[in-house]
């Protein structure tokens, strides 16, 4: 059982996924700080000394909907999503275009029908495809 686990954990995709999760968690912390400490305070200042994280709708004593904190989370999510989009776009550009797939069919020279690549006779007109 230990040997199977060692084989599983040493596969490249598991290690890559673990590294991605760790880096993603650290990046999320950075973005949260960016939103809470850099973006929202000046925005709140421009709107008249408003602290967005304090916005809430009090339903009863001790029960409130904190939509300001939710707004901060939405802004954080949008920044993370944008950064991931840019990262994926850059990685795809570095990889280059995907290699073209070999065609699965060819055209019959006699009837112009689609014929499987390995076929030696056209199924539509029965002509020899060589």
C-alpha positions in Angstrom: 0.0 0.0 0.0 2.8 2.4 0.8 4.6 1.6 -2.5 1.3 2.3 -4.4 1.0 5.7 -2.6 4.6 6.5 -3.4 4.0 5.7 -7.1 0.8 7.8 -7.1 2.3 10.8 -5.4 5.5 10.8 -7.5 3.5 11.1 -10.7 4.0 14.5 -12.3 0.4 15.6 -12.5 -0.2 15.1 -8.7 2.9 17.1 -7.8 1.9 19.8 -10.4 -1.6 20.0 -8.9 -0.2 20.3 -5.3 2.1 23.1 -6.4 -0.7 24.9 -8.2 -3.0 24.7 -5.1 -0.2 26.1 -2.8 0.6 28.9 -5.2 -3.1 29.6 -5.8 -3.7 29.9 -2.1 -0.8 32.3 -1.6 -1.9 34.4 -4.7 -5.5 34.6 -3.3 -4.1 36.0 0.0 -2.2 38.6 -2.0 -5.2 39.6 -4.1 -7.4 39.8 -0.9 -4.9 42.2 0.6 -4.8 44.2 -2.6 -8.6 44.6 -2.6 -9.0 45.2 1.1 -5.9 47.4 1.7 -5.2 49.1 -1.6 -8.2 49.2 -3.9 -11.2 49.7 -1.6 -9.8 52.3 0.8 -9.2 55.0 -1.9 -12.5 54.1 -3.6 -14.2 54.5 -0.2 -12.4 57.8 0.3 -13.6 59.1 -3.1 -17.1 58.2 -2.2 -17.0 60.1 1.1 -15.1 58.1 3.7 -17.0 54.9 3.1 -15.6 51.5 4.3 -17.2 48.9 2.0 -16.5 46.0 4.4 -18.7 47.6 7.0 -21.8 47.7 4.7 -24.5 45.5 6.1 -28.3 45.1 6.3 -29.4 44.4 9.9 -32.4 42.0 10.0 -32.6 41.7 13.8 -30.3 42.1 16.8 -27.2 40.0 16.0 -28.4 38.9 12.5 -27.2 40.9 9.5 -26.4 40.5 5.9 -22.8 41.7 5.3 -23.0 42.7 1.7 -20.0 44.9 1.9 -17.7 41.9 2.7 -19.4 40.1 -0.1 -18.6 43.0 -2.5 -14.9 42.8 -1.4 -15.0 39.1 -2.1 -16.5 39.6 -5.6 -13.8 42.2 -6.5 -11.1 39.7 -5.2 -12.6 36.9 -7.3 -12.7 39.1 -10.4 -9.1 40.0 -10.0 -8.0 36.4 -9.5 -10.1 35.3 -12.5 -8.5 38.0 -14.7 -5.0 37.0 -13.5 -5.7 33.3 -14.2 -7.1 34.3 -17.7 -3.9 36.2 -18.5 -1.7 33.4 -17.2 -3.5 30.7 -19.3 -3.4 33.0 -22.3 0.4 33.5 -21.9 1.0 29.8 -21.4 -1.1 29.0 -24.5 0.9 31.5 -26.5 4.2 30.0 -25.4 3.0 26.5 -26.3 2.2 27.6 -29.8 -0.6 26.3 -32.0 -1.8 22.7 -31.5 -0.5 20.3 -34.1 -3.0 19.7 -36.9 -4.8 16.4 -36.6 -4.4 13.9 -39.4 -7.6 13.8 -41.4 -9.9 10.8 -40.7 -11.4 10.8 -44.2 -10.3 11.4 -47.7 -12.4 12.4 -50.8 -13.2 9.9 -53.4 -11.9 11.2 -56.8 -14.8 9.8 -58.7 -17.9 10.6 -56.6 -16.4 13.2 -54.1 -17.8 11.2 -51.2 -16.1 11.1 -47.8 -14.2 7.9 -47.4 -12.3 6.6 -44.3 -8.6 7.1 -44.8 -7.7 3.4 -44.6 -10.4 2.4 -47.1 -9.3 0.9 -50.5 -12.7 1.2 -52.1 -15.3 3.9 -52.0 -18.5 2.7 -50.2 -20.7 5.0 -52.3 -19.5 4.3 -55.9 -17.2 1.2 -55.2 -14.4 2.7 -57.2 -10.9 1.5 -56.4 -9.0 4.0 -54.3 -5.6 2.4 -54.7 
